[in-house]
């Protein structure tokens, strides 16, 4: 019994360690290891192969607990009102000054602190731009009930209407992107210089040179961001993932719930 317990614990620890690597191969190997750990726990410790299979498969269907309870009832505003706001306090966002300095050290200039709220969710953005490279960067803090996390985006907009971004958003995104928007996911938390370098390689692959890029005038920043959000909501309504309801809000459709589940599986396997 002790040897079985040590085997299960050893496979579990090795699996978690593999998922901490940034290479997709090791991440997927770690994911497989977690499923194997669950199977071994049911088989060796629970004494049943069937229990092992159920425990392993439970990882794949676990998101439905949240989808069918919280997300099914969730109503999102179709229009987000973005406005200038004070930055979070140090206790609310301890890393803000440090990350801001890191971005400014790469040649970006601070533009504004923005945010928008709905129900219990709060979203804060600190926006920067690099006038020479014609790039925009943002530090984004998302607070949802008891969950809070931040991520960084680096974005290029083109004169023909494309938006090309690199971000280190920690989850697979819960909405479909518009056709003229492409997002590259950076799998590490930083540093910012690496995110910026990844964005520049991404732009090179997309054939987007500096002369193709435009910067948003500062007085048009808020209307542009609000327009981006409205466009994305409309695109997901048209795609059947969202449905408009009362009070100018939207909710996930059954098709949208399956999309969220597939996004979870994508995140589990770190396909990005």
BELGIMO-V81291 format. One record per backbone hydrogen bond with DSSP energy under -0.5 kcal/mol. CO is the residue of the C=O (numbers start at 1). NH is the residue of the N-H. Records with the same first field share a line. If there is no record, write none. Layout:
CO: NH + NH
This chain:
1: 5
2: 6
3: 7
4: 8
5: 9
6: 10
7: 11
8: 12
9: 13
10: 14
11: 15
12: 16
13: 17
14: 18
15: 19
16: 20
17: 20
18: 21
23: 27
24: 28
25: 29
26: 30
27: 31
28: 32
29: 33
30: 34
31: 35
32: 36
33: 37
34: 38
35: 39
36: 40
37: 41
38: 42
39: 43
40: 44 + 45
41: 45 + 46
42: 48
43: 47
48: 52
49: 53
50: 54
51: 55
52: 56
53: 57
54: 58
55: 59
56: 59
57: 60 + 61
58: 62
61: 64
62: 65 + 66
63: 66 + 67
64: 68
65: 69
66: 70 + 71
67: 72
69: 73
70: 73 + 74
71: 74
76: 250
79: 81
80: 82
83: 115
89: 93
93: 96
95: 99
96: 100
97: 101
98: 102
99: 103
100: 104
101: 105
103: 106 + 108
104: 107
109: 129
112: 114 + 127
113: 85
114: 125
115: 83
116: 123
118: 121
120: 145
121: 118
122: 143
123: 116
124: 141
125: 114 + 127
126: 139
127: 111 + 112
128: 137
129: 109 + 131
130: 134 + 135
135: 130
136: 155
137: 128
138: 140 + 153
139: 126 + 141
140: 142 + 151
141: 124
142: 149
143: 122
144: 147
147: 144
149: 142
151: 140
152: 168
153: 138
154: 166
155: 136
156: 164
157: 214
158: 161
162: 158
163: 182
164: 156
165: 184
166: 154
167: 186
178: 181
180: 163
182: 165
184: 167 + 186
185: 187
191: 194 + 195
192: 196
193: 197
194: 198
195: 199
196: 200
197: 201
198: 202
199: 203
200: 204
201: 205
202: 206
203: 208
204: 207
207: 209
209: 212 + 213
210: 213
212: 159
214: 157
217: 220
218: 221
220: 224
221: 225
222: 226
223: 227
224: 228
225: 229
226: 230
227: 231
228: 232
229: 233
230: 234
231: 235
232: 236
233: 237
234: 238
235: 239
236: 241 + 242
237: 240
241: 253
243: 251
245: 249
246: 249
248: 78 + 79
249: 245
250: 76
251: 243
253: 257
254: 258
255: 259
256: 260
257: 261
258: 262
259: 263
260: 264
261: 265
262: 266
263: 267
264: 268
265: 269
266: 270 + 271
270: 272
272: 185
